[in-house]
Amino acid sequence: MRSVLILLVSAIVCSAQTPRDVRAAAKQGNVATVAGYLNSASVDTRVEAVKQLISLGGKDTVDPLIKATKDADPEVQIRATDGLVNFYLPGYVKQGLGSSLVRAGATVKAKFSDSNDQTIDTYVTVRPDVVDALGLLVRGGSSIESRANACRALGILRGRAALPQLIDALRSKENAIMYEALAAIEKIRDPSAGPKITFLLRDLDDKVQMTAIEAAGVLRDTDGLPTLRSIVASPRNTKAERSAMAAIAMMPEMQDRDLFLRYLNSKDEKLRASAAEGLGRIDNPADLAVIDKAWHEDDKMAPRLAAAFAVVMEGKLDLGEDGAFRYLINNLNQAAWHETAYAYLAEAALRKPVLEALYTQLDSGTRDEKIYLSRVLSVSGNGTAVPYLEKMSRDNDAEVAKEGLRALRSLRARLGI
């Protein structure tokens, strides 16, 4: 009887707790007190507890937020997930799923932002139990939205240990979950996951199919090449044709050379760009003349940049003002094209002659060139890049110095030094 009374009193106390109580406790700055409200019988109180934990921030909030991911309510799960990401990527909650969340009774609706390209810096280490908690949420979240949101979080945090749960999510038959799982797998970039996504290359949902095709290219899923070639041969729509060509160009085989040569004259500028990329990666000296012609004569930016990349991949590293290599570097200054130019240079810099040539451009570069070349060195450099990034971290320009230090930390984390 006494134990029953204790339970009844506890239930009454918990139910009496309100969001106002949580906010009052948060003003005192006591994380443990705020975390105690996660045991409340009131959903509104538990939601407020998560909000206040995120607002308080700090390492002591991580354990309570992990606990909140196990809550039965989808809003609590979603906000806790956003809070965990926010700990590693400050400011994320302002654009995470919770920022668009609308509640009507027990029903929770939220809209994912169209932007899904965020990831933490490579030198940031995520606690294993955070990845484990999000993996469990992918598999057992109480709503489609909370499961999909956990997938997105794992991509941002590069949660490699949760790949099995993300791969399982690809068979959920829920497009939102499948899309977010694919995007996360692509960000994690573990090539072993490539063959696990091949079955989605012809998915009936356009968004899922496009993401699967893109991920296949990024992960170099050669198992998917026959399907990708068949999509190009008989595409469902223009988007599918473009995506499949781009994916093939990421991992071309010599048998694709004729396909690229044919598409280099396509009326579609995106298809021409993919064709030029593919020829550059095949690196057949016999193609240099046709690639160089495209670089000089194409009047559209995408295929011209791609052709410049292909010329560099063919070993032409002329840094004169009229050279393709210089053209790529110059486009680091163009807001509309700097990300494309950066991606091309980062890939080309995996080749030692390109990397060493870029070293010579750091001192004389513009602010944007120094910033983006620092990023190139962080993802493609080896130990020889360390002194160059150390110098960038001491640059007189504060923005350059900040990016140089960030790049240096990323390089050292990647090399384990």
Order of alpha helices (4+ residues) and beta strands (2+ residues): alpha-alpha-alpha-alpha-alpha-alpha-beta-beta-alpha-alpha-alpha-alpha-alpha-alpha-alpha-alpha-alpha-alpha-alpha-alpha-alpha-alpha-alpha-alpha-alpha
